[in-house]
Amino acid sequence: MSTRLGFPQPFLSVILFCVWQLLGDGVSGASIIVGLVLAWLLPQLTRGFWPERPATRKLWLMPVYVLRVLVDIVMASISVARLVLNPRQPEPAFINYPVTLENPLAITILASTVSLTPGTVSADISDDYQVLLIHALDTQDPDQVIADIRRRYEAPLLEMFK
């Protein structure tokens, strides 16, 4: 099938089709046809706004990465709750994290992961995408935060996107 007439975003097309069927008043031949047309037409019309597809080597590692992030979110939530209940004052810090990722999607996933994890927020990224500014709610050792992020998040993303 020609790439010009194919499905430029197949995952989006499947989601559009399923949402159309769920929003409809039942599944019928007409709703299936309209859903298929919309699932093909909308990605075609928005094709110019989508970045090129990232070259991934080991996309099958993504579920493992997501599971790791979910576990880290739960563990960090417990740590933040302890910090809030503890009378000790937290030691916040801004940390300049040197990014070794090159793929824009991988950098976005890394920054989002840092922000999703309670106690840390991605505050900014440099214009050349080489340094991610991270605010940590409580840290005595910024180098340890950098090492943890590199080991737990950036290394798997490098393996997936390089």
N, C-alpha and C positions, 0 to 999 in steps of 0.2 A: 504494500500500500504506500502511496506517496506520502512523504512527510508533510507536504503542504496540505494535504487533505485528510491526514490521519488525526490522531488524538495527541496534540502536543503535550498535554498534561493528563495522562491516563488516570492517575489517582484522583485528581480533581474531578474528572468526568464521572468516575464511579460514585464519588461522594455526591455530586450534583444529581445524578440519576436517582440514587437512594433517597436523598432528601426530597426530591420531587415526588417520589412514590409515597413517602411517609406523610407529606403535607396534603396529598390528594385525598379525595373522598372514596378511597378504595382503588384497587388495581384493575385497570381495564385496558383494552387494546389501545384506545386513544391516549390514555395517560402514559403508557409505555412508549408510544411513538413520540409524543411531545417530550417526554423525559429524555429519550435518546437524542432527539434533535437539540434540546438544550444542552445536554452533556457534550455534544460535539460542537455546537455553535459558540457557546460562551468562552471556552478556552481558545477557540479560533480568533474571536474578537479581541481577546486580551493577550494574545500571544506576544505582542511587542512589549508588554510590561513585565513579562517574566524573565528572570535571568537565565543564562544558559544552565543546563543541567550539570550538577557537580559530578566530577569523576570520582566514583567511590569504588574502592577495591573490595572491602569486606563489609557490605551493608548488613549482613546477617549478624554483625556484632552490635547493632543498634539496640535490639531488645535487652541485651546484657547491660549496655550503657544506661538505658532507661531504668532498669531495675536497680542499678547501683545508685543512680540519682535519687530514686524514690526512697531507698533505704537511708541515704545521706540526709534527705529532707526530714525524715522522721527522727533520726539521731540528732540533727542540728536543732530541731524544734524542742527536743528534750533539753539540750544544752542551753538554749536561749531561755526556756522556762526556768531552769535552775539559776541562770544568771539574773533573771528578773526577781526571783524570790530571795536571792542572796543579798545580804547587806553590803557586800564588797562592791566598790565602784568598778564598772567595766573600763577597759583600756582600749578605746577605739583607735583605729589607725587607717590612714589612706596608704595603699600599697600599690606601687608601680609593678605590674606583672608583665614581664617580657613574653610576648606571644611568639611562638614558633610556627603556629599554623599559618598556612598561606591561602587556603580556600575560604572565601567570604562566608559561605554557609557554615563551615566548621567554626569560624571565629564567632559567628552569631550564636551558634549552639553553645559554645563555651561561655560567652557572656550571659546568655539566658540561664544556663545552669548555675552560674555563680549567683545570679540574682534570685533564682528560685530557692536556693539553699538558705534557710534562715540564718541570720547573723552576718551575711555578706551581700553586697550589692555591687553590680558593675556600674560605676559612675560615669565613665567616659572611655573612649578609645582614641588613640592618637590618629592624626590624619593619614599616617602611613601604615596604620593597622599593626604596628609593632609593639605597642604598649597599651595594656588595659589597666585603667585606674579602678581599683577595687577598694570599697570601704568595708572594713571588718569591724564588727561591733565590739569584739573583745579579743585581743591578741597580745601576748607578751613577746612573740617571736614572728615578725612578718616573713622572715625567710622560711619558717616552717609552713606558713599559709601558702606561700609560693610553691614549695615542694609538694604539699598535699594536692593542690590544684593540678600541678603538672602531672603527678603520678595518677591521680584518680580520674581526671577528666581529659586533660590535654593529650596524654599518651594514647588512650583509646581512640580519641578523635583523629589523631595523626595516623593511626593504623587504619581507620576507616576511610579517610579522605585523601591519603597520599598515594 
